[in-house]
Amino acid sequence: MIERKIENITFLGSVTQEIETYYKDADCFLLVSTKEGVPTSVLEAMACGLPIVCSNVGGLGKLIIDDENGYVIDDFCVDSYVKKISILKTWQTLYYNISSNNKNKADKYKWEAVADNVTSNMRQAIQVEN
């Protein structure tokens, strides 16, 4: 069994004030939901450069790639979450690579990027029809 020595964890639940402040104060983003789509909170945390440690729900298994931008946990075992958070605490180079990767990946989901992608695809479809 893994020793559980992770400290300074805050479970916020629903937050109505400026959430970016919480993301900037955090070291990683933990999502343990049993049912989700692709939560906006994960994309927000990625945009702030937080490594993601999450359950394998919704589309998160396709968005989060182990060691690239966080970790997806297939079971709901506390030790699995603790192990991945411990890796992030121990390996600073990995942590900073994941942080950078998340900022870059989140940029692809900004409204402007999505709108440009949709517009480009529509233009290509119109050209094919003509």
C-alpha positions as CSV (number, residue, x, y, z in Angstrom):
1,M,0.0,0.0,0.0
2,I,1.2,3.5,-0.8
3,E,1.8,5.8,2.1
4,R,-0.6,8.8,1.9
5,K,1.5,11.8,2.7
6,I,0.1,14.3,0.3
7,E,-0.8,17.5,2.1
8,N,-2.4,20.8,1.4
9,I,-5.3,19.5,-0.6
10,T,-8.4,21.6,-0.9
11,F,-11.7,20.2,-2.2
12,L,-13.6,23.3,-3.5
13,G,-16.8,21.8,-4.8
14,S,-18.9,24.5,-6.6
15,V,-17.2,27.9,-6.8
16,T,-19.0,31.0,-7.9
17,Q,-16.1,33.5,-7.7
18,E,-13.1,34.0,-10.0
19,I,-11.8,30.4,-10.5
20,E,-8.6,31.4,-12.2
21,T,-7.2,32.5,-8.8
22,Y,-7.7,28.9,-7.5
23,Y,-6.0,27.4,-10.5
24,K,-3.0,29.7,-10.2
25,D,-2.6,28.7,-6.5
26,A,-2.8,25.0,-7.3
27,D,-0.1,22.4,-8.2
28,C,-2.4,20.0,-10.1
29,F,-6.0,19.5,-10.9
30,L,-7.8,16.4,-9.5
31,L,-11.1,15.2,-10.9
32,V,-12.6,12.1,-9.4
33,S,-16.1,12.2,-10.9
34,T,-17.8,8.9,-11.8
35,K,-19.9,10.6,-14.6
36,E,-18.9,13.5,-16.8
37,G,-18.7,14.7,-20.3
38,V,-15.6,16.7,-21.0
39,P,-15.7,19.1,-18.1
40,T,-14.9,22.7,-18.8
41,S,-13.0,22.8,-15.5
42,V,-10.4,20.4,-17.0
43,L,-9.8,22.7,-20.0
44,E,-9.6,25.7,-17.7
45,A,-7.0,23.9,-15.5
46,M,-5.0,22.9,-18.5
47,A,-5.0,26.5,-19.8
48,C,-3.5,27.5,-16.4
49,G,-0.8,24.9,-16.9
50,L,-2.0,22.5,-14.3
51,P,-1.2,18.8,-14.7
52,I,-4.5,16.8,-14.7
53,V,-5.1,13.7,-12.6
54,C,-8.6,12.5,-13.4
55,S,-11.0,9.5,-13.6
56,N,-11.5,7.9,-16.9
57,V,-15.0,9.4,-17.6
58,G,-16.5,11.1,-20.6
59,G,-13.9,12.1,-23.2
60,L,-11.1,12.5,-20.7
61,G,-9.3,9.3,-21.8
62,K,-8.8,10.9,-25.2
63,L,-7.9,14.4,-24.0
64,I,-5.5,13.4,-21.2
65,I,-2.5,11.3,-22.2
66,D,-0.4,9.8,-19.4
67,D,3.0,11.5,-18.9
68,E,2.1,14.0,-21.6
69,N,-0.5,16.2,-19.9
70,G,-1.5,14.3,-16.8
71,Y,-2.9,11.0,-15.8
72,V,-6.1,9.1,-16.3
73,I,-7.1,6.7,-13.6
74,D,-9.2,3.7,-14.7
75,D,-10.2,2.6,-11.2
76,F,-11.5,4.6,-8.3
77,C,-8.7,3.4,-5.9
78,V,-7.3,6.2,-3.8
79,D,-3.8,4.7,-4.0
80,S,-3.9,5.2,-7.8
81,Y,-4.5,8.9,-7.4
82,V,-1.9,9.2,-4.7
83,K,0.7,7.5,-6.8
84,K,0.2,9.8,-9.8
85,I,0.2,12.9,-7.6
86,S,3.4,11.7,-5.9
87,I,5.0,11.3,-9.4
88,L,4.2,14.9,-10.2
89,K,5.6,16.1,-6.8
90,T,8.8,14.0,-7.3
91,W,9.7,14.6,-11.0
92,Q,9.9,18.4,-11.5
93,T,11.0,18.1,-15.1
94,L,8.0,16.0,-15.9
95,Y,5.8,18.4,-14.0
96,Y,7.0,21.4,-16.1
97,N,6.8,19.5,-19.4
98,I,3.2,18.5,-18.6
99,S,2.4,22.1,-17.6
100,S,3.7,23.5,-20.8
101,N,2.0,20.8,-22.9
102,N,-1.3,21.6,-21.2
103,K,-1.1,25.3,-21.9
104,N,-0.4,24.5,-25.6
105,K,-3.1,21.9,-25.8
106,A,-5.7,24.2,-24.2
107,D,-5.0,26.9,-26.8
108,K,-6.5,24.5,-29.4
109,Y,-9.9,24.7,-27.5
110,K,-10.1,28.4,-27.2
111,W,-13.2,29.9,-28.8
112,E,-11.2,31.6,-31.5
113,A,-9.4,28.5,-32.4
114,V,-12.5,26.4,-32.6
115,A,-14.3,29.1,-34.6
116,D,-11.4,29.3,-37.1
117,N,-11.4,25.5,-37.4
118,V,-15.2,25.3,-38.1
119,T,-15.0,28.2,-40.6
120,S,-12.0,26.6,-42.4
121,N,-13.9,23.2,-42.6
122,M,-17.0,25.0,-43.9
123,R,-15.0,26.8,-46.6
124,Q,-13.4,23.5,-47.7
125,A,-16.8,21.8,-47.9
126,I,-18.2,24.6,-50.0
127,Q,-15.2,24.4,-52.4
128,V,-15.6,20.6,-52.8
129,E,-19.3,21.1,-53.6
130,N,-18.5,23.7,-56.3
